[in-house]
Amino acid sequence: VPREAVTTRAGKRVALVVGISDYTYSPRLTNPGNDARGISASLARVGFDVTTVLDADLEALTASLEAFYRAAEGAEAALFYFAGHALQVRGTNYLVPRNAQLRSETRLPQETLPLQRVVEAIEERAKITLTFLDACRDNPLADALQRAIAGRDRSAAVPLGLAPMAIRNPDTLVVFAAAPGRTASDGDAAHSPFTAAMLRHIET
């Protein structure tokens, strides 16, 4: 069946694609901007209405997500892709915007966004929810936060990588770039290894 015919029959498909390379308080990541642009182009070719956001601070990331939630109302599929830094603290995963400092655990609610809350907000609005996190990269911000949590060992507070998530909706898919508790590479090519693999297959 021609792709055009498939796209025409499908319901509304919306996507928010975020790539953060230039962190204010952490060294630059090479590939998130390239990764986001590549994913956006692929999704547009298969019929998604795509919004691409690069190097967003907390205010811009929050506003982009709120607009995405509105766009996802009644959608057949809503896809969220995030490339950049994320971390887990005491079993909860957080997305890290450009301007996060993470100097204390008490600042987490003011500086980051809980991933579970984002996924659940999309689930409430779209029939199918797809979330891709290329965000398990080695994170000096997480290391700094761990050092700031006095009297706690790394495994108890800020373990490596991201934590497993409880998914209740059978029409929800959450994909990490690495296994729980493991980090993924930013890569030294045009894209991270995870996103390069996505780009090879996503259009089929």
C-alpha positions, 0 to 999 in steps of 0.5 A, spaced: 500 500 500 502 506 498 505 510 504 500 516 502 494 512 502 496 509 509 497 516 512 490 519 509 487 513 512 490 514 519 487 519 524 491 525 527 498 524 529 502 529 533 509 529 535 513 533 540 521 532 539 526 535 543 533 536 543 538 539 548 545 540 547 547 546 550 546 546 557 548 552 561 551 548 567 554 542 563 559 541 557 555 541 551 552 534 548 554 533 541 548 530 538 541 531 541 540 537 536 542 533 530 538 527 533 532 531 534 532 534 527 533 527 524 527 524 528 523 530 526 524 529 518 522 522 519 516 523 523 514 528 518 515 524 512 510 518 515 504 523 517 506 526 523 504 534 525 511 535 528 513 540 533 521 541 534 524 544 540 531 545 541 536 547 547 529 549 551 530 551 558 525 549 563 520 555 561 520 553 554 520 546 555 514 546 560 510 551 555 512 546 549 509 540 553 503 544 555 501 546 547 503 538 545 498 536 550 493 540 547 494 538 540 494 531 543 487 531 544 483 526 541 489 524 536 490 517 534 497 517 536 502 522 540 509 521 540 514 525 545 522 524 543 527 527 548 534 527 547 539 530 552 540 529 559 535 525 564 536 522 571 533 518 576 533 520 583 530 515 588 526 511 583 523 517 579 525 519 572 526 527 571 527 530 564 533 536 565 532 542 561 538 547 559 538 551 565 538 546 570 543 546 576 541 540 580 545 543 586 540 540 591 535 535 591 530 540 594 531 544 587 528 538 583 521 540 582 523 547 580 528 545 575 526 538 572 520 535 569 518 528 572 517 523 566 512 519 569 507 525 569 509 527 562 507 520 559 501 520 563 498 527 561 499 524 554 496 518 555 490 522 558 489 525 551 491 520 545 489 513 543 496 511 542 502 514 546 509 513 544 515 516 548 522 515 546 528 517 551 535 518 548 537 521 555 541 516 558 548 519 557 553 520 562 551 526 566 555 530 570 549 534 573 547 528 576 554 527 579 554 533 582 547 532 585 549 526 588 555 529 591 550 534 594 546 529 597 550 528 604 550 521 607 547 518 601 550 513 597 549 513 590 545 507 589 540 510 594 539 517 591 542 518 584 543 511 580 546 511 573 541 511 567 534 511 568 529 507 572 524 502 570 517 505 569 510 502 571 506 503 564 498 501 565 495 503 559 496 497 553 497 503 548 503 506 551 510 505 549 516 508 553 523 506 550 529 508 553 536 508 549 539 503 554 537 498 559 535 501 566 541 503 570 545 503 564 548 509 560 548 510 553 553 513 548 552 520 545 556 518 539 561 521 535 558 520 528 552 524 526 547 521 531 547 517 537 547 510 536 540 509 539 537 515 534 541 512 528 538 506 529 531 509 530 532 513 523 534 506 520 527 503 521 522 508 524 519 510 517 518 502 516 
